[in-house]
């Protein structure tokens, strides 16, 4: 049975909902159509596993295939076909999209740097009203009309790499990314503050993210997989880190709780 040896992938993939893992499977398998660098047998196995909720074996295979996309075939040959470490893949994606990520930063910080870069690029294609509505839904930062790139970057950086505001940002960007690529968004962790933001997501933000992929040069088959997967895993990690608090009222909750004992909100998916 495949085991996820990479510590930067193990917890997030094994604790993720079937829906979130299913989105990763669809990206890697091109919604079951297959990719040149993916064996047909693995494609069929992952596609079939998605329909059953993706067990531990499927999640192990998913981790293997994702890391293989992170390296070229020569590198993988010398690695015995095991691909690159997720952190190496993540660092490569951050550099590719122009996100600032220092060598000693955590995976959560690098993922949020990628997500923030995609978000900032998308905002350039949105109206002032849509930007204001979206920021209002995210929480943790206010938007001022005409806010320049430097002020915007500083504001986004202030959100940090964890917490409700960071989760909201990751969820909105991941949902827009998955919608533009697969036709469906992510399953949210129940944050009521995202209602109006998702209305924006359905239109301007979704269109903007679709339009910026050319700016990030996703012509490479590997980047067509690794960039969206990093965004989705970043969202999944943020969701995992929120599990000990209610996303609605922020009260502490048991890790296995389905509802918040304080406000009654349904927790997770």
N, C-alpha and C positions, 0 to 999 in steps of 0.2 A: 504494500500500500504506500503510495507516495506520501512523503512527509515534507512539510515546508521547513527547510533548514534555514532559510534567510530570516533572521530575527526582525528585519524591518518590514517583512510581509506577513509573517506567521500570524501574529495577533489580529491584525486588521482583516485578513482574509478569512480566518477561522471564526471570527466573531460577527462577520457581516451578515446581513439579511440575504435570503435567496434572491430577492429582487435586485439588490445591488450587485451581487456576484453575477447574476444573469446578464446585466448590462455589460460587464467586463467580458463575459463569454461572447456576447454578440459583437463587441468591438474586435476581439481577437479572431473570431471566425467569420467576420463580415456577415453577420446575421445568418450564419449557417452556410453561406455560399462558398466559403473556403478562401484561403490565400495561398500564393505560390510557396511561401516559406513555411506553411503549416501542412503537416501530413493529413491526408484525407481521413485516415483512421482516427487521429486525434480530434479532427474537426467533428466527425460524427459522434465521438464519445462525449465531447464537451457539449455539443448541441443537445444530445439525448439527456445528459445530466442536468442541463438547465431546466428541462421540463419536469424533473423530479425534485428540484430544489438544490441541486449541487451538493453532494455529500463531501466528506473529508477527502476522499480519493480524487474527486473532480477538482476540488480546490487546490490540491497538491499539483495536479497536472496543469491547472491554470497558472499557478505561480511559475512553474517550469517554462511554459510556453511564453509567458510575458517576458521573463528574463532573457530568453533566446532572441526575442525581437530587439533587445537592447544591445546586442553585439552583432558584428558581421559574421559570415559563415566561417571565415578563417579563424577568428578569435574563438568561436564556439567549438571548432574542431579541436583546438589545443586545450580547451577546457573540458573536453570529453562530452561536448554537446549540452553542457549544463547552463550555458548562457552567462550573463554578467550578474553581479550583485545588484539588487534593486537600488541601492544607494548610488551605484555607478550609473545606472540607467537614469535615475532621477536627476543626477547632476548634469548628465548629458542633455536631458530635456530642458532643464533650467537654462543652460547655456544656449541652447538652440532658439528658445523664444526670447532670449535677452533678459531673463529674470536674474536679479541679484541674489546669489546664494554663496555664502562663504563656506569654506571647506569644513569647518567645525560646527556648522549649524545642523539642527536635527532634521530628520526627514519631514516632520510636520511643518517646520519652518520653510524648507525648500519647496514643499508642495504648495504651501500658501503663497510663496513668492511667484510660482508659476500661475496659480489661480488669479492672483492680484494683477499680474501682467496681462493676462487674457481679459480680465475685467476692465482694466484701464484702457486697453486698446478698443474694447467694445464701446466704451462710453463716448469715444470721439465720434461715433456714428449715431448717437442718440440726441434727442431734443433736450433742452434744459428742463422742461416739465417732467419728462420721463426719467431723467437723471435724479431729480429731486424726489420723485415718488419712490424710486428704487432705493435710494439711500435711506429714506424714511423707514422703509420696510426692513432694512438690514439692522438698524440700531447700532449704537456705538460710535456713530460719526454723522455729522450733519453736512449737507451739501449747500454751498453758496453759489448762486448763479455766476457763471463766468470763472469758476475756480480753475486756475491754471494747472498744468501738468505737475509742477513742483509741489504745490499745495495739495493736490490730489494724491500724489504719491506719499507725501508725509502723513496725510489723513488715513490712507489705507494701511500704512505701516503701523499706525497707532492701534489698529485692531488687534495686533499680535497674532500668535499662531495657535491660539486656543480660546475657548469661550463661546458664548452664544453668538456674538457678532461675527466671529470668524466662521462658525458653523454656517450661519445664514449666508455669508458671502460664498463659501464653498458650495453650499447646496444650490444656490441660484446659478452659479457658473456651471456646475456639473450638470444641472438639469437642462440648461440651455445647450450645452455641448452635446449631451446625449440625444436631446430632441432634434438638433440639427443633423446628427449623424444617423440616428436610429429611428427617429419618429416618436420617441416617448422619453419622458423625463425620469428623474430619480424619485424614490419614495422618501418623503420628508420625515424628519424625526418629530413632527407634531407641533412645530413652532407656529403659533397663531400670527406672529408678526409678519410672516411672509406672504400673507394673503394678497395685498395690493402689489407687492413686488412681483409675485408670480403672474399677475395680470400684465405687468410690463414685460415679463419674461416671455409670455406667449406671443408678443409682437416684437417691439424694437430690440430688446436684448437678444432674443433668439436670432433675429435677422442679422444683427451686428456680429454675433459670434460666427455665424455661417460665413459672413463676408470677410472676416479677418483671417481665415485659415490660409488664404493665399499669402498673406503677409508673413506667416510663420513657415512658409515653404514646406507644406505637407506633401510635396510631390514624392518624397521618399516613402516607400511602402512601410519601412520601420517606423517613421515618425507618424504616419497615419494611425498607427496602433499605440505607440508609446505616449504621445502627447495627450490624447483623450483618456488613456488609462491612468496616467499620473493624476489628471484632474479628478477622475472618478475615485481613485484610491485616496486622494487628499480629502474628498468629501466623506468617504467612508471612515477615514481616521478621525476626522472631526466629530462625526456622529458617535464613534466609539468612545471618544474622550468626554462626550456629554452625557454618557449613560448614567453617571452617578448624580446628575442634577436634572431637575425638570426643566425643559426648554421653555415652558410657559411662565412659571413663577420662580424658577431657579432654586426651589427647595431641594434639599438632599433627599435622594430616594435610593432604595435598595437596588442593586445591580440587576436583580431578576424581577423587579416590579413591572407590571404591565400598565399600572395607572399611578398617577401622583397622589399621595395620601393627603396633600394639602389642597390642591385645586381640582383634582379629579381628571386631569388631562391624560389621554392615552399616550403611553411612552413607546417610542420606537416602532419598528415594523416587524 
